Amino acid sequence: MQLFLISGLSGSGKSVALKMLEDSGYYCVDNLPAELLVPLLGNLRQSGHVQVAVSVDARSGSSTQQLPRYIEQLKQEGAEVHLLFLDARDETLVKRFSETRRRHPLSNDQTTLTECIQRERKLLAGIGDIGHRIDTSELGANALRAWVKDFIRVDRSRLTLLFQSFGYKNGIPLDADLVFDVRCLPNPHYDPGLRPLTGRDEAVVRFMKRTPAAQRMYDDIRSFIAGWLPFYVADNRSYLTVALGCTGGQHRSVYLAEKLARHFEPQQQVLLRHRELD
């Protein structure tokens, strides 16, 4: 049996992710109390279900903190279990709840929305690090669906090297393991002909190739990743997310992420994301 667990902060997009899995043929259960996970999987296994997706989050209360133990039990019983943890910055979550006029699941008459978010983070503190984290702060629903599709398609018996470009003006991705700041490189934004383009366009690629500092930055980052990658593999990591940031996330970081992905793809399982372009 293959089980995908969806967890994370309220307002981070868990419903979107679960719906995408349902559309992909998974038997889905939303808002399951954590202590019912093992009995549920036992019943579904007897019913012949082999692909299951379950949303477990802070609405389960303190039992959510026992989720790592339940996951280990399911693995010992032969299930293939993977956890996807969705996160977003506090200000983004506040904005989303304000726009939809929904109540936070942990809200009451004595707590503010911000206090509810902080309490939820504490309840989920031990879960985010055992799965693959996606920061949805700057993602629309379509982009999140595409990223979740990537997550369920990769071979999880191997480490996945994920390159992600981003713009510092929108904040550093919460899901980044390694962050490289490339804002020191010459910026194509100041060339009127290059400004509307991206780091995937040939004119910007030629600009970056003519920039010695850009090639030195690429060589240094490539060498760093190549040298340390075996240690991350030995640590039994499923994902290593390398984030490259420039000011707007359109030119320099996109160019370097594309070039690094092409270099490592022949020998490594690679995913490529451009947060601001997606």
Helices and strands as residue ranges (DSSP letters): E 2-8, H 14-23, E 27-29, G 34-36, H 37-46, E 51-55, G 58-66, H 67-76, E 80-87, H 90-100, H 113-123, G 128-130, E 132-135, H 141-153, E 160-167, G 168-170, E 178-181, G 188-190, H 202-209, H 212-234, E 239-246, H 252-264, E 269-274
